[in-house]
Amino acid sequence: MPIDAAKATSAEPRTTELAWDHKDVQLYHLGIGAGAATPEKPHPVTDPDELRYTLESTLRVLPAFATVAGGGMAVAGGLAAPGIDVDLAAVLHGGQTVTVHRALPVSGRATQTSSVPAVYDKGKAAVIVLRSEVADDDGPLWTCDTQIFVRGEGGFGGERGPSARLELPDRAPDLRTERHIRPDQALLYRLSGDWNPLHADPEFAKLAGFDRPILHGLCTYGVTLKAVVDTLLGGDVTRVRSYTTRFAGVVFPGETLRIRMWQEPGRVQVSVTAADRDEAPVLADTVVEHS
């Protein structure tokens, strides 16, 4: 069944109740590498800076947790929208933005309102844009904008959508670091709610065109934000205002991410590549805006 873009974008917003507690936050942080050794922290398990991600008495919430809070996945919500019926094996995450309205609580209950503001026709593929706005009794918490890339679903005559790319600064990065992805990283990360078998089942991965399971794009997204916060923002998760990226390539568990950062007033521009595959692009057009 092809995508009905008009039906998807005109549908009434859907609401979902979300709930999470410290265990969900801790599991997410472990899934993106909290407590693992890095070039900056060779002995991290008892490091006070890492305990802010892993110990309930000092816990702070990395804003990228918004993508999995309540076990709800923005991608899954987009695929359940009226007018959209696609093959999961044809789906890839195209891009992600999280805008933070205030610090994320360690535990909470909130209402998520989801809509599809746009469906773009890329010719051989479609891009579904999903917006999820989350608020609790005290007001707005965060907004997620998710781009879902669906192979084979283009050609329906819709708008092509924006295609501008963000150029990297013409100078050496202010900081370069690496993050190793453990072989079991995807198996741990999927416990936060993304059960797509693409990240665990070798046979399903082959159906999607990969010789083995790949890492969740949102896991790379979280790993990268944590690296920026830990190295350039003094470990203060509350300084993050928004975080956007385009998923430019895949990561295989067991590889190493090379993360380059350029500081600018109020923001950090980031490039992420696969160090083991000749600097193959992983995240592009990536910006962390901060206070």
PyMOL commands that set and color helices and strands:
alter all, ss='L'
color gray80, all
select helices_A, chain A and resi 5-10+22-31+48-54+56-58+63-67+69-71+74-79+88-90+185-192+197-199+202-207+217-232+237-239+275-277
alter helices_A, ss='H'
color red, helices_A
select strands_A, chain A and resi 14-20+91-100+108-121+125-136+139-151+175-180+240-247+256-264+267-274+280-290
alter strands_A, ss='S'
color yellow, strands_A
deselect
rebuild
show_as cartoon
